[in-house]
């Protein structure tokens, strides 16, 4: 399955492990001078309380310079920014990257078309990290 979109979420397969995919994303963020605002290791936190889940990690990132104009244009956009990529392994061992569909976010927040390139950057980032 090359990619899937369901209810505003795009899912792409990765050819790497969760940790390798996360490392690639972090490297790309650094190279593009994007801020990694938060990193959530869902599976690691589950393990701390005695629960098991496949490797599942969330990266929350962006650029205040790029994101602030979107939030000024539509203040509700702040609920969806910074951007996020979820890297998770499914029950079959396949690793997936999931992120909000930029077109969905545009529609959800009634943003004008000139903001699409700002949101669409996540697609290239995910594609590069998955390859």
ROMARTI-201868 format. One record per atom (N, C-alpha, C, O): x negated, y, z; residue number from 0. Coordinates in steps of 0.02 Angstrom, whole numbers, plus 32768, in hexadecimal, padded with zeros to 4 digits. Example, Ala and Ser with C-alpha at 12.3 -4.5 7.8 and 13.67 -1.06 7.14 Angstrom:
REM ROMARTI-201868
7D6C|7EE4|8186|0
7D99|7F1F|8186|0
7D6C|7F5B|8186|0
7D38|7F5A|81A7|0
7D7E|7F90|8162|1
7D54|7FCB|8165|1
7D7B|8002|818A|1
7D62|8039|8192|1
This chain:
REM ROMARTI-201868
7FD6|7FC5|8000|0
8000|8000|8000|0
7FD3|803E|8000|0
7FB5|804C|8034|0
7FCE|8064|7FCA|1
7FA1|809D|7FC6|1
7FB4|80D6|7FF4|1
7F88|80F4|8012|1
7FF2|80E5|7FF9|2
8008|8119|8027|2
8053|8113|802E|2
8076|80F7|8003|2
806B|812E|8064|3
80B3|812B|8070|3
80C8|816C|8092|3
80A1|8189|80B9|3
8104|8182|8084|4
811E|81BD|80A6|4
8163|81AC|80C0|4
818E|8193|809B|4
816D|81B8|80FF|5
81AD|81AA|811E|5
81BD|81DF|8152|5
8197|81E8|8182|5
81F3|8202|8147|6
8209|8235|8176|6
81D2|8268|8185|6
81C8|827B|81BF|6
81AF|827D|8152|7
817D|82B1|815A|7
8138|829B|816E|7
810D|82C4|817C|7
812D|825A|8171|8
80EB|8240|8184|8
80CE|821A|8149|8
80EF|81EF|812C|8
8090|822A|8139|9
806C|8206|8104|9
803C|81D6|8126|9
801B|81E7|8157|9
8039|819A|810B|10
800D|8165|8125|10
7FE0|814C|80EE|10
7FF8|8139|80B8|10
7F9F|814B|80FB|11
7F6F|8132|80CA|11
7F42|80FE|80EA|11
7F2F|8105|8124|11
7F30|80CA|80C5|12
7F03|8097|80E1|12
7EBB|80B0|80E3|12
7EA7|80D8|80B8|12
7E97|8099|8113|13
7E4F|80A8|8117|13
7E28|8068|8107|13
7E40|8031|8115|13
7DEE|8071|80EB|14
7DC3|8037|80DD|14
7D91|802C|8116|14
7D64|8003|8110|14
7D9A|8051|814C|15
7D6C|804E|8185|15
7D91|803C|81C5|15
7DCF|803B|81C7|15
7D6B|802D|81F9|16
7D89|8022|823B|16
7DA5|8064|8255|16
7D98|8099|8239|16
7DCA|8060|828B|17
7DE4|809D|82AA|17
7DAA|80CB|82BE|17
7DAB|8106|82AF|17
7D78|80AF|82E1|18
7D41|80D9|82F8|18
7D19|80F7|82BE|18
7D05|8131|82C1|18
7D0E|80D0|828A|19
7CEA|80EB|824F|19
7D13|8122|822D|19
7CF7|8154|8218|19
7D54|8118|8228|20
7D7F|814A|8209|20
7D80|818A|8232|20
7D7B|81C1|8217|20
7D85|8183|8274|21
7D83|81BD|82A0|21
7D41|81E2|8298|21
7D40|8220|8294|21
7D0A|81BD|8296|22
7CC8|81DD|828E|22
7CC4|8203|824C|22
7CA8|823A|8249|22
7CE0|81E6|8217|23
7CE0|8209|81D6|23
7D09|8249|81DA|23
7CF4|827D|81C0|23
7D43|8246|81FA|24
7D6C|8282|8201|24
7D46|82B7|8228|24
7D44|82F1|8214|24
7D27|82A4|825F|25
7D01|82D4|8288|25
7CC9|82F4|8260|25
7CBC|8330|8266|25
7CA7|82CC|8237|26
7C71|82E6|820D|26
7C8D|8319|81DA|26
7C6F|834E|81D0|26
7CC4|8308|81BB|27
7CE3|8335|818A|27
7CF9|8376|81AB|27
7CEE|83AD|8190|27
7D18|8371|81E6|28
7D2E|83AD|820A|28
7CF3|83DB|8218|28
7CF6|8417|820D|28
7CBC|83BE|822F|29
7C81|83E5|823F|29
7C65|8406|81FF|29
7C53|8441|8200|29
7C62|83E0|81C9|30
7C47|83FB|818A|30
7C72|8434|816F|30
7C58|8461|814E|30
7CB3|8432|817D|31
7CE0|8466|8164|31
7CED|849D|8198|31
7D17|84C8|818E|31
7CC7|849B|81CE|32
7CCE|84CD|8204|32
7D14|84D1|8220|32
7D2D|8506|8232|32
7D35|8496|8225|33
7D77|8493|8243|33
7D6E|847F|828D|33
7D3F|845D|829F|33
7D9C|8495|82B6|34
7D98|8489|82FD|34
7DBD|8448|830F|34
7DF7|843E|82FB|34
7D9C|841D|8334|35
7DBD|83E2|8350|35
7DD6|83F8|8395|35
7DB0|83FB|83C5|35
7E17|8409|8398|36
7E34|8423|83D6|36
7E3D|83ED|840B|36
7E35|83FA|8446|36
7E4E|83B0|83F5|37
7E5A|837A|8424|37
7E51|8337|8401|37
7E5A|8330|83C5|37
7E3F|8306|842A|38
7E38|82C2|8414|38
7E5B|8297|8448|38
7E4A|8299|8483|38
7E8C|826F|8432|39
7EB2|8245|845F|39
7EA6|81FD|844D|39
7EB5|81E7|8415|39
7E8A|81D7|847B|40
7E7E|8190|8471|40
7EB8|816B|8493|40
7EB4|8156|84CD|40
7EEE|8162|846D|41
7F2A|8142|8489|41
7F1B|80FC|84A2|41
7F30|80EA|84D9|41
7EF7|80D4|847B|42
7EE9|8090|8490|42
7EBA|808E|84CC|42
7EC1|8064|84F8|42
7E8B|80BD|84CF|43
7E5E|80C1|8508|43
7E83|80D3|8548|43
7E75|80B8|857D|43
7EB2|8101|8542|44
7EDA|8115|857D|44
7F08|80DC|8592|44
7F13|80D2|85CE|44
7F23|80B7|8562|45
7F4D|807D|8572|45
7F24|8049|8599|45
7F3C|802D|85CA|45
7EE6|803E|8583|46
7EBB|800D|85A5|46
7EAE|8021|85ED|46
7EA8|7FF5|8619|46
7EA9|8061|85FB|47
7E9C|8079|863F|47
7ED4|8067|866F|47
7EC9|8064|86AC|47
7F10|805C|8655|48
7F48|804A|8680|48
7F5D|8001|8677|48
7F94|7FED|8689|48
7F2F|7FD9|865A|49
7F3A|7F92|8653|49
7F67|7F7D|861A|49
7F7F|7F45|8619|49
7F71|7FA9|85E9|50
7F9A|7F98|85AF|50
7F6C|7F92|8572|50
7F38|7FB3|856E|50
7F81|7F68|8543|51
7F5B|7F5F|8506|51
7F81|7F79|84CA|51
7FBE|7F70|84C4|51
7F5D|7F99|849E|52
7F79|7FAD|845D|52
7F3F|7FAE|842C|52
7F05|7FB8|843F|52
7F4D|7FA4|83EC|53
7F18|7FA8|83BA|53
7EF7|7FED|83BC|53
7F16|801D|83D3|53
7EB9|7FF3|83A5|54
7E98|8034|83A4|54
7EC4|8069|8383|54
7EDA|8062|834A|54
7ED0|809F|83A9|55
7EFC|80D5|8393|55
7EE0|8116|83AD|55
7EDD|8121|83E9|55
7ECC|8143|837F|56
7EAC|8182|8393|56
7EC9|81BC|836A|56
7ED6|81B6|832E|56
7ED3|81F4|838C|57
7EF0|8230|836E|57
7EBE|8269|8370|57
7EA2|8278|83A4|57
7EB4|8288|8337|58
7E89|82C3|8333|58
7EB5|8300|8324|58
7EDF|82FE|82F7|58
7EAC|8335|834C|59
7ED3|8372|8344|59
7EA1|83A9|8332|59
7E73|83B7|8359|59
7EAA|83C7|82F8|60
7E75|83F2|82DC|60
7E93|842B|82B3|60
7ECF|842A|82A3|60
7E69|845B|82A3|61
7E80|8490|8277|61
7E51|84CC|8278|61
7E17|84C8|828C|61
7E6D|8503|8262|62
7E4A|8542|825E|62
7E79|857A|8274|62
7EAC|8585|8253|62
7E69|859C|82AA|63
7E94|85D4|82BE|63
7E9D|8608|8287|63
7ED2|8627|8280|63
7E68|8612|825F|64
7E6D|8643|8229|64
7EA0|862E|81F5|64
7EC3|8658|81D9|64
7EA4|85ED|81E7|65
7ED4|85D3|81B6|65
7F19|85C8|81D3|65
7F4B|85D4|81B2|65
7F1C|85B1|8211|66
7F5C|859F|822F|66
7F85|85D9|824A|66
7FC2|85D6|8249|66
7F63|860C|8262|67
7F88|8644|8280|67
7FB8|8665|824F|67
7FF1|8674|8262|67
7FA5|8672|8210|68
7FD5|868F|81E1|68
8014|8665|81D7|68
804A|867F|81CE|68
800C|8623|81DA|69
8046|85F7|81D4|69
8075|8600|820F|69
80B2|8603|8207|69
8058|8605|824B|70
8081|860D|8287|70
80A0|8652|828A|70
80D6|865B|82A6|70
807F|8684|826D|71
809D|86C7|826A|71
80D7|86C8|8239|71
8109|86E9|8244|71
80D0|86A2|8202|72
8105|869F|81D0|72
8141|8678|81EA|72
817A|8688|81DA|72
8134|8645|8212|73
8169|861B|822E|73
8152|8605|8274|73
812F|85D2|827A|73
8165|8629|82A8|74
814D|861A|82EB|74
8157|85D1|8301|74
812F|85B6|8328|74
818B|85B1|82E9|75
8197|856B|82FB|75
8161|853C|82E0|75
815C|8503|82F7|75
813A|8554|82B1|76
8103|852C|8295|76
80D1|8518|82CC|76
80AD|84E7|82C4|76
80D0|853E|8302|77
80A2|852F|8338|77
80AE|84EA|8357|77
8081|84CE|8376|77
80E9|84CE|834D|78
80F6|848A|8367|78
80D1|8456|833D|78
80C3|8420|8356|78
80C1|8465|82FF|79
80A0|8436|82D2|79
8056|8447|82C6|79
8033|8422|82A4|79
803F|847D|82E1|80
7FF8|848F|82DC|80
7FDA|848C|8322|80
7FFC|8499|8353|80
7F9B|847C|8326|81
7F6C|846A|82F2|81
7F80|842A|82CD|81
7FAC|8404|82E4|81
7F60|841F|8295|82
7F6C|83E3|826E|82
7F55|83A5|8294|82
7F2B|83AA|82C1|82
7F70|836B|8281|83
7F60|832D|82A3|83
7F56|82F5|8271|83
7F77|82F3|823D|83
7F28|82C8|8281|84
7F21|8289|825D|84
7F1F|8251|8291|84
7EF6|8253|82C0|84
7F4A|8221|8288|85
7F4B|81E6|82B2|85
7F26|81AE|828D|85
7F34|81A0|8253|85
7EF7|818E|82AF|86
7ED3|8156|8293|86
7EE4|8119|82BF|86
7ED5|8118|82FA|86
7F03|80E8|82A0|87
7F1C|80AF|82C7|87
7F14|806E|82A1|87
7F19|806C|8264|87
7F08|8039|82C7|88
7F04|7FF6|82AB|88
7F47|7FD4|82B6|88
7F62|7FD6|82ED|88
7F61|7FB4|8282|89
7FA1|7F91|828A|89
7F96|7F4A|82A3|89
7F5D|7F35|82AE|89
7FCB|7F25|82AD|90
7FC8|7EE1|82C9|90
7FA0|7EB1|829C|90
7F88|7E7E|82B4|90
7F9A|7EC1|825C|91
7F75|7E97|822D|91
7F2B|7EAB|8228|91
7F06|7E8D|8202|91
7F17|7EDE|824E|92
7ED2|7EF4|824C|92
7EC3|7F2A|8219|92
7E8A|7F41|8214|92
7EF5|7F3F|81F3|93
7EEC|7F73|81C1|93
7EEC|7FB7|81E3|93
7F13|7FC3|8212|93
7EC0|7FE4|81CD|94
7EBB|8027|81EA|94
7EDF|8059|81BD|94
7ED7|8058|8180|94
7F06|8085|81DD|95
7F2E|80B7|81B9|95
7F20|80FC|81D4|95
7F15|8105|8210|95
7F22|812D|81A7|96
7F21|8173|81BA|96
7F68|818E|81AE|96
7F85|8182|8179|96
7F83|81B1|81DE|97
7FC6|81CE|81D8|97
7FC2|8218|81E8|97
7F9D|822D|8216|97
7FE8|8240|81C3|98
7FE9|8288|81CE|98
802B|82A4|81B3|98
804D|8285|818A|98
803B|82E0|81CA|99
8078|8301|81B3|99
8071|8314|8169|99
803E|8330|8155|99
80A5|8305|8143|100
80A7|8317|80FC|100
80AA|8364|80F7|100
80D8|8383|8112|100
8079|8383|80D5|101
807A|83CC|80CE|101
80BB|83E7|80B1|101
80D4|841B|80C7|101
80D7|83C5|8080|102
8117|83DC|8062|102
814F|83DA|8096|102
817A|8406|8098|102
814F|83A7|80BF|103
8180|83A1|80F5|103
817A|83DC|8125|103
81AB|83FB|8138|103
813B|83EC|8138|104
8130|8425|8166|104
8146|8467|8146|104
8163|8492|8168|104
8139|846E|8106|105
814E|84AB|80E3|105
8199|84B3|80E6|105
81B3|84E9|80F5|105
81BC|847D|80D8|106
8205|847E|80D9|106
8220|8486|8120|106
824D|84AE|812C|106
8204|8461|814E|107
821A|8463|8194|107
8217|84A9|81B1|107
8242|84BD|81D8|107
81E4|84CF|819D|108
81DA|8512|81B9|108
81EA|854A|8188|108
81DB|8584|8196|108
8207|8539|814F|109
821B|856A|811C|109
81E2|859A|810B|109
81EA|85D6|8109|109
81A7|857C|80FF|110
816C|85A5|80EE|110
816B|85B3|80A3|110
8180|8589|807B|110
8152|85EE|8090|111
814B|85FD|8048|111
8113|85D3|8029|111
80E5|85BD|804C|111
8117|85C8|7FE7|112
80E9|859B|7FC5|112
809F|85AC|7FCC|112
8075|857F|7FC7|112
808E|85EA|7FD9|113
8047|85FC|7FDD|113
8024|85DB|8019|113
7FE7|85DB|801D|113
804A|85C0|8048|114
802C|859F|8082|114
801D|8555|8076|114
7FFB|8535|809F|114
8036|8538|8041|115
802C|84F1|8034|115
7FE2|84DD|8033|115
7FD1|84AA|8050|115
7FB5|8502|8012|116
7F6F|84ED|8011|116
7F50|84E7|8057|116
7F25|84BC|8062|116
7F66|8510|8085|117
7F4B|850C|80C9|117
7F5E|84C9|80E9|117
7F34|84A8|8107|117
7F9C|84B6|80E1|118
7FB3|8477|80FE|118
7F9B|843A|80D7|118
7F91|8405|80F4|118
7F92|8441|8096|119
7F80|8409|806B|119
7F38|83F2|8075|119
7F26|83BB|805E|119
7F0F|8419|8095|120
7ECA|8405|80A2|120
7EC4|83C4|80C8|120
7E93|839F|80C1|120
7EF7|83B4|80F1|121
7EF6|8376|8117|121
7EF6|8339|80E8|121
7EDA|8305|80FA|121
7F14|833F|80AE|122
7F17|8306|8080|122
7ED1|82F4|8066|122
7EC0|82B9|8063|122
7EAA|8326|8053|123
7E66|8319|803B|123
7E3A|82FE|8074|123
7E11|82D1|8069|123
7E43|8319|80AF|124
7E1D|8302|80E8|124
7E2C|82B8|80F5|124
7DFE|8290|80FF|124
7E6B|82A6|80F6|125
7E7F|8260|8101|125
7E64|8232|80CA|125
7E4C|81FC|80D8|125
7E6A|8248|808C|126
7E51|821F|8054|126
7E07|8213|8059|126
7DEF|81DB|804E|126
7DE1|8247|806A|127
7D98|823F|8070|127
7D85|8213|80AB|127
7D56|81EC|80A6|127
7DA9|8218|80E2|128
7D9A|81EF|811C|128
7DAD|81A6|8111|128
7D8D|8179|812D|128
7DE1|819A|80EA|129
7DF8|8155|80DE|129
7DCD|812F|80AC|129
7DCB|80F1|80AE|129
7DAB|8153|8080|130
7D85|8132|804A|130
7D43|8116|8062|130
7D1D|80F9|803B|130
